[in-house]
Amino acid sequence: MEFPEGTNEEAQLERIVRLQDSIPWYRFNKSGHEVIGPAGLHEVVETNDPVKGTRLALKNLKRAIALLPKACIDQNNNVRLERLYDKSLQLWYDQMRYVTSVIGGYDIHYKSLDQPGKIYTPVSWTAQQEALDFLLANAFDVPKWLAEPAFGPRINYSTFPDKVLAFQQKLLMELLRPQRMKRFEFMETLEGYEEALNNYLTELQSGLFRELTGDTGHSERRKQEIQMTYLDKMKSIFEQKRLNIAPESKVRDYTDYTKGVLTNHLKTLEKDIENNLKKHETSPSSGHWNLCLKKVKEILDRNCGSFYKVTKRNH
């Protein structure tokens, strides 16, 4: 940038930098290997409320999907309809990922050395809980108008490929990223965020497996896939080898602290599945729950060994 001759360049540059103090969208940031908060994604952050923005976006998306057949009525085939529907699913995923950024997220406000205050401020715990509740209700229990639009039979003849499920699985992987776990671990050292990681994983797991406390014990097709994806991820976390020692090389490693918290949650899940199978032996989903139980037991047995077996015997 060039300034007119005689301008105090340092003062002008400082003025430009300080604009972020009053204009939120100037705080857009890219932090390399991880999205630290809502300002790290390509969304307007004027309100800094991804859940509110996404609620409005979903209303518009629902209207748009209903209009797709009419927008393609002059076509000789369904190519345009499929393309527009795929774009709609991508938009849905982008909005859900925006909400995901709130969970374990920080508001980032870069400051000069003479400015008071913190650069990284955790998103309020209330806002994080709201975001997780929103995702459990709208991303992992996806609305029928999105997953099964009225024109679905025109462009599909099988459950393959299931692009909705693929996006759901990507979101689940996002929620279980090791970087997010480490941010929760750090938040636990701050006032008001005690046991943040444990509380987060409690709500996430209970939400993903809420059918275990339902009246029928039934889990529909996509939810079964998501639940097994969660268990597959748990298996990969516990099987991760301790290869990295240098701090900068451990960005994708799960800490022993996180693994310990996850162990307790898997034990809880094991009991919940066993209780569900006792109550709903003839449920259409009993086979699925038996497979889940088998996988949970394998993970715990492999990683807790004889201690796990002795504990089970004593109970």
Contacts in CASP RR format, 6 or more apart in sequence:
PFRMAT RR
TARGET T0000
AUTHOR 0000-0000-0000
METHOD contacts of the structure
MODEL  1
MEFPEGTNEEAQLERIVRLQDSIPWYRFNKSGHEVIGPAGLHEVVETNDP
VKGTRLALKNLKRAIALLPKACIDQNNNVRLERLYDKSLQLWYDQMRYVT
SVIGGYDIHYKSLDQPGKIYTPVSWTAQQEALDFLLANAFDVPKWLAEPA
FGPRINYSTFPDKVLAFQQKLLMELLRPQRMKRFEFMETLEGYEEALNNY
LTELQSGLFRELTGDTGHSERRKQEIQMTYLDKMKSIFEQKRLNIAPESK
VRDYTDYTKGVLTNHLKTLEKDIENNLKKHETSPSSGHWNLCLKKVKEIL
DRNCGSFYKVTKRNH
3 9 0 8 1.000
3 12 0 8 1.000
14 112 0 8 1.000
17 112 0 8 1.000
19 26 0 8 1.000
20 26 0 8 1.000
20 27 0 8 1.000
20 109 0 8 1.000
20 110 0 8 1.000
21 109 0 8 1.000
24 39 0 8 1.000
24 45 0 8 1.000
24 46 0 8 1.000
24 48 0 8 1.000
25 44 0 8 1.000
25 45 0 8 1.000
25 46 0 8 1.000
27 39 0 8 1.000
27 45 0 8 1.000
27 107 0 8 1.000
27 108 0 8 1.000
27 109 0 8 1.000
27 110 0 8 1.000
28 39 0 8 1.000
28 40 0 8 1.000
28 45 0 8 1.000
29 36 0 8 1.000
29 39 0 8 1.000
29 40 0 8 1.000
29 108 0 8 1.000
29 110 0 8 1.000
30 40 0 8 1.000
31 40 0 8 1.000
33 179 0 8 1.000
33 251 0 8 1.000
34 177 0 8 1.000
34 179 0 8 1.000
34 180 0 8 1.000
34 251 0 8 1.000
35 41 0 8 1.000
35 101 0 8 1.000
36 105 0 8 1.000
36 106 0 8 1.000
36 108 0 8 1.000
36 120 0 8 1.000
36 183 0 8 1.000
37 101 0 8 1.000
37 102 0 8 1.000
37 104 0 8 1.000
37 105 0 8 1.000
37 106 0 8 1.000
37 107 0 8 1.000
37 108 0 8 1.000
37 123 0 8 1.000
38 45 0 8 1.000
38 48 0 8 1.000
38 50 0 8 1.000
38 98 0 8 1.000
38 101 0 8 1.000
38 102 0 8 1.000
38 105 0 8 1.000
38 107 0 8 1.000
38 123 0 8 1.000
39 45 0 8 1.000
39 48 0 8 1.000
39 107 0 8 1.000
39 108 0 8 1.000
40 101 0 8 1.000
41 97 0 8 1.000
41 98 0 8 1.000
41 101 0 8 1.000
43 50 0 8 1.000
43 98 0 8 1.000
47 53 0 8 1.000
48 107 0 8 1.000
49 127 0 8 1.000
50 98 0 8 1.000
50 99 0 8 1.000
50 101 0 8 1.000
50 102 0 8 1.000
50 131 0 8 1.000
51 99 0 8 1.000
51 102 0 8 1.000
51 127 0 8 1.000
51 130 0 8 1.000
51 131 0 8 1.000
51 134 0 8 1.000
53 95 0 8 1.000
54 95 0 8 1.000
54 96 0 8 1.000
54 98 0 8 1.000
54 99 0 8 1.000
54 134 0 8 1.000
54 138 0 8 1.000
55 134 0 8 1.000
57 91 0 8 1.000
57 95 0 8 1.000
58 92 0 8 1.000
58 95 0 8 1.000
58 138 0 8 1.000
58 143 0 8 1.000
61 88 0 8 1.000
61 91 0 8 1.000
61 92 0 8 1.000
61 95 0 8 1.000
61 146 0 8 1.000
62 143 0 8 1.000
62 145 0 8 1.000
62 146 0 8 1.000
64 88 0 8 1.000
65 85 0 8 1.000
65 88 0 8 1.000
65 145 0 8 1.000
65 146 0 8 1.000
65 149 0 8 1.000
66 145 0 8 1.000
66 149 0 8 1.000
66 150 0 8 1.000
68 81 0 8 1.000
68 84 0 8 1.000
68 85 0 8 1.000
68 88 0 8 1.000
68 149 0 8 1.000
68 151 0 8 1.000
69 81 0 8 1.000
69 150 0 8 1.000
69 151 0 8 1.000
69 154 0 8 1.000
71 80 0 8 1.000
71 84 0 8 1.000
72 78 0 8 1.000
72 80 0 8 1.000
72 81 0 8 1.000
72 84 0 8 1.000
75 81 0 8 1.000
78 154 0 8 1.000
78 155 0 8 1.000
81 151 0 8 1.000
81 154 0 8 1.000
81 155 0 8 1.000
82 155 0 8 1.000
85 149 0 8 1.000
85 151 0 8 1.000
85 155 0 8 1.000
86 163 0 8 1.000
88 146 0 8 1.000
89 146 0 8 1.000
89 163 0 8 1.000
89 164 0 8 1.000
89 167 0 8 1.000
92 146 0 8 1.000
92 167 0 8 1.000
93 167 0 8 1.000
93 170 0 8 1.000
93 171 0 8 1.000
96 135 0 8 1.000
96 138 0 8 1.000
96 139 0 8 1.000
96 167 0 8 1.000
96 171 0 8 1.000
97 171 0 8 1.000
97 174 0 8 1.000
99 131 0 8 1.000
99 134 0 8 1.000
99 135 0 8 1.000
99 139 0 8 1.000
100 131 0 8 1.000
100 135 0 8 1.000
100 171 0 8 1.000
100 174 0 8 1.000
100 175 0 8 1.000
102 123 0 8 1.000
102 127 0 8 1.000
102 128 0 8 1.000
102 130 0 8 1.000
102 131 0 8 1.000
103 128 0 8 1.000
103 131 0 8 1.000
103 132 0 8 1.000
103 135 0 8 1.000
103 175 0 8 1.000
103 180 0 8 1.000
103 200 0 8 1.000
104 122 0 8 1.000
104 123 0 8 1.000
104 128 0 8 1.000
104 180 0 8 1.000
104 183 0 8 1.000
104 184 0 8 1.000
104 187 0 8 1.000
104 196 0 8 1.000
104 200 0 8 1.000
105 122 0 8 1.000
105 123 0 8 1.000
105 128 0 8 1.000
105 183 0 8 1.000
106 120 0 8 1.000
106 121 0 8 1.000
106 122 0 8 1.000
106 123 0 8 1.000
106 183 0 8 1.000
107 120 0 8 1.000
107 121 0 8 1.000
107 122 0 8 1.000
107 123 0 8 1.000
108 119 0 8 1.000
108 120 0 8 1.000
108 121 0 8 1.000
109 118 0 8 1.000
109 119 0 8 1.000
109 121 0 8 1.000
110 119 0 8 1.000
111 117 0 8 1.000
111 119 0 8 1.000
122 187 0 8 1.000
122 190 0 8 1.000
122 193 0 8 1.000
125 192 0 8 1.000
125 193 0 8 1.000
125 196 0 8 1.000
128 200 0 8 1.000
129 203 0 8 1.000
132 200 0 8 1.000
132 203 0 8 1.000
132 204 0 8 1.000
133 203 0 8 1.000
135 171 0 8 1.000
135 175 0 8 1.000
136 203 0 8 1.000
136 204 0 8 1.000
136 207 0 8 1.000
136 208 0 8 1.000
136 210 0 8 1.000
139 168 0 8 1.000
139 171 0 8 1.000
140 168 0 8 1.000
140 171 0 8 1.000
140 172 0 8 1.000
140 207 0 8 1.000
140 208 0 8 1.000
140 223 0 8 1.000
140 226 0 8 1.000
141 223 0 8 1.000
142 164 0 8 1.000
142 168 0 8 1.000
142 222 0 8 1.000
146 164 0 8 1.000
147 164 0 8 1.000
147 222 0 8 1.000
159 221 0 8 1.000
162 222 0 8 1.000
164 222 0 8 1.000
165 222 0 8 1.000
165 225 0 8 1.000
165 226 0 8 1.000
168 222 0 8 1.000
168 225 0 8 1.000
168 226 0 8 1.000
169 225 0 8 1.000
169 226 0 8 1.000
169 229 0 8 1.000
172 208 0 8 1.000
172 226 0 8 1.000
172 229 0 8 1.000
172 230 0 8 1.000
172 233 0 8 1.000
173 233 0 8 1.000
174 180 0 8 1.000
175 204 0 8 1.000
176 230 0 8 1.000
176 233 0 8 1.000
176 237 0 8 1.000
178 251 0 8 1.000
178 252 0 8 1.000
178 253 0 8 1.000
178 254 0 8 1.000
178 255 0 8 1.000
178 258 0 8 1.000
179 251 0 8 1.000
179 252 0 8 1.000
181 197 0 8 1.000
181 254 0 8 1.000
181 255 0 8 1.000
181 258 0 8 1.000
182 255 0 8 1.000
182 258 0 8 1.000
184 196 0 8 1.000
184 197 0 8 1.000
184 200 0 8 1.000
185 197 0 8 1.000
185 255 0 8 1.000
185 257 0 8 1.000
185 258 0 8 1.000
187 193 0 8 1.000
187 196 0 8 1.000
187 197 0 8 1.000
188 194 0 8 1.000
188 195 0 8 1.000
188 196 0 8 1.000
188 197 0 8 1.000
197 257 0 8 1.000
197 258 0 8 1.000
197 261 0 8 1.000
198 261 0 8 1.000
198 264 0 8 1.000
201 261 0 8 1.000
201 262 0 8 1.000
201 265 0 8 1.000
202 265 0 8 1.000
205 230 0 8 1.000
205 265 0 8 1.000
205 268 0 8 1.000
205 269 0 8 1.000
206 213 0 8 1.000
208 226 0 8 1.000
208 227 0 8 1.000
208 230 0 8 1.000
209 227 0 8 1.000
209 269 0 8 1.000
209 272 0 8 1.000
211 217 0 8 1.000
211 218 0 8 1.000
211 219 0 8 1.000
211 223 0 8 1.000
211 276 0 8 1.000
211 285 0 8 1.000
212 272 0 8 1.000
212 273 0 8 1.000
212 275 0 8 1.000
212 276 0 8 1.000
212 289 0 8 1.000
213 272 0 8 1.000
213 276 0 8 1.000
216 280 0 8 1.000
216 283 0 8 1.000
217 276 0 8 1.000
217 279 0 8 1.000
217 280 0 8 1.000
217 283 0 8 1.000
217 285 0 8 1.000
217 289 0 8 1.000
218 280 0 8 1.000
218 283 0 8 1.000
218 284 0 8 1.000
218 285 0 8 1.000
219 227 0 8 1.000
219 285 0 8 1.000
219 288 0 8 1.000
219 289 0 8 1.000
224 285 0 8 1.000
224 288 0 8 1.000
227 288 0 8 1.000
227 292 0 8 1.000
228 288 0 8 1.000
228 291 0 8 1.000
228 292 0 8 1.000
228 295 0 8 1.000
231 292 0 8 1.000
231 295 0 8 1.000
231 296 0 8 1.000
231 299 0 8 1.000
232 295 0 8 1.000
234 262 0 8 1.000
234 266 0 8 1.000
234 299 0 8 1.000
235 295 0 8 1.000
235 298 0 8 1.000
235 299 0 8 1.000
237 254 0 8 1.000
237 258 0 8 1.000
237 259 0 8 1.000
237 262 0 8 1.000
238 259 0 8 1.000
238 262 0 8 1.000
238 299 0 8 1.000
238 302 0 8 1.000
238 303 0 8 1.000
239 302 0 8 1.000
240 253 0 8 1.000
240 254 0 8 1.000
242 253 0 8 1.000
244 250 0 8 1.000
244 253 0 8 1.000
259 303 0 8 1.000
263 300 0 8 1.000
263 303 0 8 1.000
263 304 0 8 1.000
266 296 0 8 1.000
266 299 0 8 1.000
266 300 0 8 1.000
267 300 0 8 1.000
269 296 0 8 1.000
270 293 0 8 1.000
270 296 0 8 1.000
270 297 0 8 1.000
270 300 0 8 1.000
273 289 0 8 1.000
273 292 0 8 1.000
273 293 0 8 1.000
273 296 0 8 1.000
274 293 0 8 1.000
276 289 0 8 1.000
277 286 0 8 1.000
277 289 0 8 1.000
277 290 0 8 1.000
277 293 0 8 1.000
280 286 0 8 1.000
283 289 0 8 1.000
300 308 0 8 1.000
301 308 0 8 1.000
301 309 0 8 1.000
304 311 0 8 1.000
END
